[in-house]
Amino acid sequence: MSKIQQILSGIIRENPTFSLVLGMCPTLGTTTSAINGMGMGVATMCVLIMSNMVISAVARFIPDKVRIPSYIVIISAFVTIIQLLMQAYLPSLYETLGLFIPLIVVNCIVLGRAEAFANKHNVIESACDGIGIGLGFTLSLTVIGLVREILGSGSVFGWSFIGGADGVLIFVLAPGAFLVLGYLMVIFKKLTAKKS
């Protein structure tokens, strides 16, 4: 499989949100707006790429008994770096995402890709896998956030286009996240079924 196919596979065929149904906690919790979804997706993608590369490079030196704890230590180091960078340079986004940033450490997408892919492939392939899965997750969260923001607040990336009118409150709340996710999963499955 070429590098481009590997990246596209992470976006379409192995999309973490719409195909594999992984990472539902940040998906439902942070997508009240498009910018929040994009911020969470980009943070997760950065951790995924860096941790995949390091795990791929050191996997053969790690004994099987401590493999998962070692992966968690590597992942948590990168999460801490991303958390500190966000706190320093994007404080408002960091405040909004709050607890969900440190929870990237135990995100099943990141740990799952480390176990299923990074420890069996070379550094470049693992980086491409991280880019593909990360882009798939980022695009999913951004689209969910965009739909929820349009329907719930009448705005796009914070820019209001309804002018004084409020949106439908349910889309800003938790039930709206489930509704939007469900409908987008159906649309995604229909679109990808036609291509294959």
FENPE-V368733 format. One record per backbone hydrogen bond with DSSP energy under -1.0 kcal/mol. NH is the residue of the N-H (numbers start at 1). CO is the residue of the C=O. Records with the same first field share a line. If there is no record, write none. Layout:
# FENPE-V368733
NH = CO / CO
This chain:
# FENPE-V368733
6 = 2
7 = 3
8 = 4
9 = 5
10 = 6
11 = 7
12 = 8
14 = 9
15 = 12
19 = 15
20 = 15
22 = 16
27 = 23
28 = 24
29 = 25
30 = 26
37 = 33
38 = 34
39 = 35
40 = 36
41 = 37
42 = 38
43 = 39
44 = 40
45 = 41
46 = 42
47 = 43
48 = 44
49 = 45
50 = 46
51 = 47
52 = 48
53 = 49
54 = 50
55 = 51
56 = 52
57 = 53
58 = 54
59 = 55
61 = 58
62 = 59
66 = 63
67 = 64
70 = 66
71 = 67
72 = 68
73 = 69
74 = 70
75 = 71
76 = 72
77 = 73
78 = 74
79 = 75
80 = 76
81 = 77
82 = 78
83 = 79
84 = 80
85 = 81
86 = 82
87 = 83
88 = 84
89 = 85
90 = 86
94 = 90
95 = 91
96 = 92
97 = 93
98 = 94
100 = 97
101 = 98
103 = 99
104 = 101
105 = 102
107 = 104
111 = 107
112 = 108
113 = 109
114 = 110
115 = 111
116 = 112
117 = 113
118 = 113
119 = 114
120 = 117
126 = 122
127 = 123
128 = 124
129 = 125
130 = 126
131 = 127
132 = 128
133 = 129
134 = 130
135 = 131
136 = 132
137 = 133
138 = 134
139 = 135
140 = 136
141 = 137
142 = 138
143 = 139
144 = 140
145 = 141
146 = 142
147 = 143
148 = 144
149 = 145
150 = 146
151 = 147
152 = 148
153 = 149
154 = 149
155 = 149
156 = 159
159 = 156
161 = 154
162 = 154
168 = 151
171 = 168
172 = 169
173 = 169
176 = 170
177 = 173
178 = 174
179 = 175
180 = 176
181 = 177
182 = 178
183 = 179
184 = 180
185 = 181
186 = 182
187 = 183
188 = 184
189 = 185
190 = 186
191 = 187
192 = 188
193 = 189
194 = 190
195 = 191
196 = 192
